[in-house]
Amino acid sequence: MTKRTLLEKKEWEYYIYEAEATIELSVPISNPAPGFDIIYVLNDFEKNEYLSKGVKALKDRLNDMETNFLNYKMISWR
């Protein structure tokens, strides 16, 4: 398993991890039950934008992950 390092978080809104050469975005959602972490690996453009502008550059992606969570990898809390 790849070691992930937490880069930034806002409790219960988002968590940003670095793993090897990738940056992963995790968004917790409580519905549908039992709750899920929605996972997305940033593409190169998003990664560069995040590294230069911070989490503000990911605003649209965060909103999309919360709204269209079925389009992303989902990890159950159970």
Contacts in CASP RR format, 6 or more apart in sequence:
PFRMAT RR
TARGET T0000
AUTHOR 0000-0000-0000
METHOD contacts of the structure
MODEL  1
MTKRTLLEKKEWEYYIYEAEATIELSVPISNPAPGFDIIYVLNDFEKNEY
LSKGVKALKDRLNDMETNFLNYKMISWR
2 19 0 8 1.000
2 20 0 8 1.000
3 19 0 8 1.000
4 17 0 8 1.000
4 18 0 8 1.000
4 19 0 8 1.000
4 24 0 8 1.000
5 17 0 8 1.000
5 18 0 8 1.000
5 19 0 8 1.000
6 15 0 8 1.000
6 16 0 8 1.000
6 17 0 8 1.000
7 16 0 8 1.000
7 17 0 8 1.000
7 18 0 8 1.000
7 23 0 8 1.000
8 14 0 8 1.000
8 15 0 8 1.000
8 16 0 8 1.000
8 55 0 8 1.000
9 15 0 8 1.000
9 16 0 8 1.000
10 55 0 8 1.000
12 28 0 8 1.000
13 27 0 8 1.000
13 28 0 8 1.000
13 62 0 8 1.000
14 25 0 8 1.000
14 26 0 8 1.000
14 27 0 8 1.000
14 55 0 8 1.000
14 58 0 8 1.000
14 62 0 8 1.000
15 25 0 8 1.000
15 26 0 8 1.000
15 27 0 8 1.000
15 28 0 8 1.000
16 23 0 8 1.000
16 24 0 8 1.000
16 25 0 8 1.000
16 26 0 8 1.000
16 50 0 8 1.000
16 55 0 8 1.000
16 58 0 8 1.000
17 23 0 8 1.000
17 24 0 8 1.000
17 26 0 8 1.000
18 24 0 8 1.000
22 41 0 8 1.000
22 42 0 8 1.000
22 47 0 8 1.000
23 41 0 8 1.000
23 42 0 8 1.000
23 46 0 8 1.000
23 47 0 8 1.000
23 50 0 8 1.000
23 51 0 8 1.000
24 39 0 8 1.000
24 40 0 8 1.000
24 41 0 8 1.000
24 42 0 8 1.000
25 39 0 8 1.000
25 40 0 8 1.000
25 41 0 8 1.000
25 42 0 8 1.000
25 58 0 8 1.000
25 61 0 8 1.000
25 62 0 8 1.000
25 65 0 8 1.000
26 37 0 8 1.000
26 38 0 8 1.000
26 39 0 8 1.000
27 37 0 8 1.000
27 38 0 8 1.000
27 40 0 8 1.000
27 62 0 8 1.000
27 65 0 8 1.000
27 66 0 8 1.000
27 69 0 8 1.000
28 35 0 8 1.000
28 36 0 8 1.000
28 37 0 8 1.000
28 38 0 8 1.000
29 35 0 8 1.000
29 36 0 8 1.000
29 38 0 8 1.000
29 66 0 8 1.000
29 69 0 8 1.000
34 76 0 8 1.000
34 77 0 8 1.000
34 78 0 8 1.000
35 76 0 8 1.000
35 77 0 8 1.000
35 78 0 8 1.000
36 69 0 8 1.000
36 74 0 8 1.000
36 75 0 8 1.000
36 76 0 8 1.000
36 77 0 8 1.000
37 74 0 8 1.000
37 75 0 8 1.000
37 77 0 8 1.000
38 65 0 8 1.000
38 66 0 8 1.000
38 69 0 8 1.000
38 72 0 8 1.000
38 73 0 8 1.000
38 74 0 8 1.000
39 72 0 8 1.000
39 73 0 8 1.000
39 74 0 8 1.000
39 75 0 8 1.000
40 61 0 8 1.000
40 65 0 8 1.000
40 72 0 8 1.000
40 73 0 8 1.000
42 50 0 8 1.000
42 58 0 8 1.000
42 61 0 8 1.000
46 57 0 8 1.000
46 58 0 8 1.000
46 61 0 8 1.000
49 57 0 8 1.000
49 58 0 8 1.000
50 57 0 8 1.000
50 58 0 8 1.000
55 62 0 8 1.000
64 71 0 8 1.000
65 72 0 8 1.000
END
